[in-house]
Amino acid sequence: MKEPLLDVIELKTYFYTLAGVVRAVDGVSFHLNQGERLGIVGESGCGKSVTARPILRIVPSPPGRIVSGQINFKGECLNQLPEKKMNKIRGSKISMIYQEPMSSMNPAFTIGNQVGEVFRFHHGKNKKEAVKDVIDIMDKVGIPAPEKRVNDYPHQLSGGMLQRVVISMAIASRPEILIADEPTTALDVTIQAQILEIINNLTYDTGMSLILITHDLGVVANNVDRVIVMYSGVIVESGEVREIFKNPSHPYTQGLFNCIPRIGRQQDVLDEIAGVVPNLLNLPDGCLFAIRCPFVKEVCHHQKPVLIEVGPEHYSRCWLYSNGAK
């Protein structure tokens, strides 16, 4: 079997605070194949972004720390690379589109200067050559009149336009892996569709792999091949996107789908998942979803379930499947 492009093994990322240890990511494993599009889904605070940041080794320290686990890129362990070598991979081989585009840009420098830095740093281009490349790549992501926008400052652009700039910066070095962390947050529906179309076209045209992080099931439905569902720092379900949408197995995933409004469905109020997520400072001994689960059993409160294969390449972390069937 061909080695995956990216292989994350038992990753644990904790935050050490005055209140205690926050186990933001607690034993997460997944892989990403060449040209594959992987979605990571879950509600706010479930550990989606903290799962992606260790790949680039940009976990804020202190208070964060990669406690254990291994991240292999093309067979090379990123955890053990010296910072100088990691700098050549970060932004060049693996790039990231951040959740809030304004936080990715320096308000004191022009768009051309900031995007051009990628070409100057990773490709050794001079300033004139970099500007030309910036104009070309801005045109590729649908920015009108790029030869004029290249001299604008971040505050002069709309949210959708600024997100296109961030995308152009992320793909400037033609990375092998693009991590998109909530790339459509705070954008209206029309602009969201345009941004997702740009990202999809880029993955098809260049063959790069994609990790798409989102809380929106609708976003992953048509934009990824495989999906991971996270809850309180662990993976509760994973599988092919069509299989997950057709046969969601974990009670949490089922709850997420039940919350989606549907045309022709009579309901006065939207369904909800009862209860609240557990405190990451004081996690329960058993299943993390037990206090909210409609199918809870006694064992759920005392023992942690493991991921069990419930179908071809379809895994679920639930005691309902301890005997291989529901």
N, C-alpha and C positions, 0 to 999 in steps of 0.2 A: 504494500500500500504506500502511495506517495506521501512523503513527509509534508505536513501542513506548513503553510507560509508562516503562521504565527501559532504558537502553542502555549497557553497559559495553564500552569499546573498548580493547583492548591494554593492560590494566591490569598494571602491574608494582609490586609492593610488596616492598621489601627491608628486612632488618634488619642494621644495622651493629654488629657485635660485636667484641670484642677478638680473637676467633679468626678473624674474616674476615666477608665479606658473605654473608648467608643470603638466597638468592633464593626467598622463600616463595611468592610469586605472580609468575609470569614470562611475561607476555603473554597474559592471559586475556580473552576476549571472549564476551559473551552478552547476550541481551536478555530482557525480561519484558514481556508484554502485559497489558493491562487485564483483571483477573479471572482471570489464569492462575496455575497452581500449578507452580512449578519446584523440582525436587529437585537438590541438589548432594551427590554421594556420593563417598566415598573413605575410605581408612584414616586413622588418626590421623597428623597431621603432613603431610598432603598439600596443605594450603593452603585447606581449605574455609572455615574461619572468617575467615582473613586475606583471603579474597576478598570476604566480606560486610562486614567492618568499614570498609573505605575508603568504602563507600556512605554511611555515617553520619559519616565522617571521625573515627573513634575509634581509629585506629591509634596505639598508644603511641609517642610520639616525645620523646626518643630511647628505644630504638634504631631504631624503625621509621620508614619513610618511603615515601610514594607517589612512586616514581621517575618514572613516566611513565604515560600513558594518560588516558582521559577517561571520566567518569561523568555521563551525561545523564539527568536526571529531568524528564519532560514537556518535553523540548527544551532544558532549562536545565542548563548545566554546573555540577555541584556542586563540582568542584575549585576553581573560581574565585570561589565565593560568599564574601563576608565572613562571619566567624564569627557575627555578630549575626543575619544572615539565615539562616545554616545552623541556628542554634538554633531557629528557628521551624519548620523542616522536620523536624529530628531530634525524634522522639517525637510529632510531630503528623501529618506526612504520611508519614513512614517510621519504623516502630517495630521494636524487636528484643526477642525473648525469649531470654535468655542461657542458656548451658549449665548453669550451676549457680545455681539460684534464690537460695540463701542469699547469694551474692556480689552479688546485685542489690539486696539489702535492707539497710537500716541497722538494726542490732540495738537501737539506742537510741530508735527512734521506732515508734509504733504503725502497724499496717497502714493504718488510715484516714488517718493523717497523710501517709504516703508515697504511697499511690495518689491521695489528694486533691490532692497537689501538682500532678499533671498537669492537673486541672481548674482549679486556681488559676492556674497559670502560662500554660496555653494558652487558657483560656476566660474568665479573669478572674472566676471564681466566688469568693464569700466562703467562709469556713470552714464555715458552716452549710449552704450550698448544695452545697459540695464533698462533705461527709459524706453527704448524701442521694444524690448521684450515685454515690459509692463503693459504697454499699449496693446500689443498683440494678445496677451492673455486676458486683459480686461475686455477686449472685444469678444473673445471666446466665451466669456461667461455672461454676455449680454448687456454690458454697460454701454449705453449710447455715448457717442462723441468721446471715446476714451482719451484721445489726444488733448482734450480740454480737461477732463476729469482728473487726469494724472497730476494736475497742478492744484487740485482742490484739497482742502483739509477735511478730516472726518466729519466735523460738525456741519459741513455744507451738503452732506449727502443724506438721503432718506434711509430708513432702517433697511428696506429691501435692497437698496443700492449698496449700502455699507456691507450687507451680508455677502453680496456678490464680490466685493473687494476682498473680504476675508477668505472666500472660496478661492479667488484667484491667487492669493498669497499662499494658501495651503497646497495648491496644485502646481505652483510655479516650478518646482523641481521634479515634477512627474513622479510623485511618491508611489511606492508599491502598495501602501496601505493608507487609506484616508479614514480618519476617525471624525465623525460628525456628531457633536454633542448638542442635542436639541437645536438643530440648525434653523428651525422655523419658529422658535419661541418669540412671542410678541409681534409676529407679522400677521397681517390679515390673510384670509383664506386664499385669495387670488395670488398673492405674493408667495405664500407657502407652496402652492402648487408649482409656481415657476422655479423656486429654489430647488425643490425636490427633483424637478425635471432636469435642471442643470446638473445636479449631482448624479442622477441616473445616467444621463448622456455621457458624462465624463467617465463613469465606470465602464460603460459599454465601449466607448471609443478608445480608451487607454488600456483596458484590461486590469486596472488596479482593483484591489480588494477594498471593501467598505465595511466599517463598523458604524451602524446608525443607532444612536442612543436617543430614546424618546419615551414619553409617557403616553403617547397617543397610538392606540392600536390601529387606527385608520391610516396612520403614516406608514407603519410597517407592512400593512396588508399588501400593497402593490409595489413596495420598494426594497424588499429583502427576500433572500432565498430561505434563510433559516432564522429562527428567533429564539432568544433566551428570555425567560420571565424571571425577574428578581424580586425578592421580598426580604427586607431586613438583613441585607448583606449576603444572602445566599441565593443560589439558583433553585427555583422550585419547579421549573418545567423548561424543557428545551426540545426542539424538533423542527422539522420542515414547516415553513409558514402555513402552507395549505393544510397540513395535518393538524397543527395547533388550532387553526380557525375552525376546522371541521369537527375535531374531537378534542376540545380542551379537557385535560384530565385532572389537573390540580384544582381543588376548590377555590383557590385564590384566582387562578386564571378564569375559571367559570364565572366567578363573581365580577371580574373585570368586564367580561362579555355581557353579562346581565345588566350592567350599568349603562350600556350603549343604547340610546334611543333608536327606535326602529319605526319606519313608515308603516302605518296600518296597525301598529300595536297600541291598544287602548291602555293608557295609564295616566293617572292624575299627577303622580310624582315619579321621578326617576328612581329606579332601584339603587340601593347602596349596599356596600359591604359593612355590616354592623361592627361596632367596636372601633378601636384605634390600634395602630401599630405598636408593638412592644417597645419599651425604652431600651435603646441600644447600650445604655450604661448598666442595665440590669435585665439581661435576657433570660427567658424561662429555660428550664432544663430540657424540656421536650420540644415538640414542634413549635416553631415560631408563630405559626398561623392558628394554633389550637384555640386560643381565646376568641377567635372570630369565626371559626369554622362551623358550618351547619352539620357537618358529618363527624364531629369530634368523637373519639373513643378514649377510653381510659389510658391506653398506652401512649396516646398523643401527648399527655401531660408529663410523662416521665422519661421517654426515650426519643432521641432525635431520629427522624427518618432519613434514609439515604436515597439517592437518585436511583430509581428502578426503571428498567426498560418496559414500557407499556405498549409499545408498537415498534415497527421498524424505525430505528434512529429517533425514537420518541421517548423521552425520559421524564419521570415525575417523582418529586420528593414527597411522598405521602404514604401513610400507613394503610390507606385503603387498598394499596397494591402490594402489600407485603407478601401475599401468596401468588402474585403474578397476575391477578385479575381483580376487578372491582367487586 
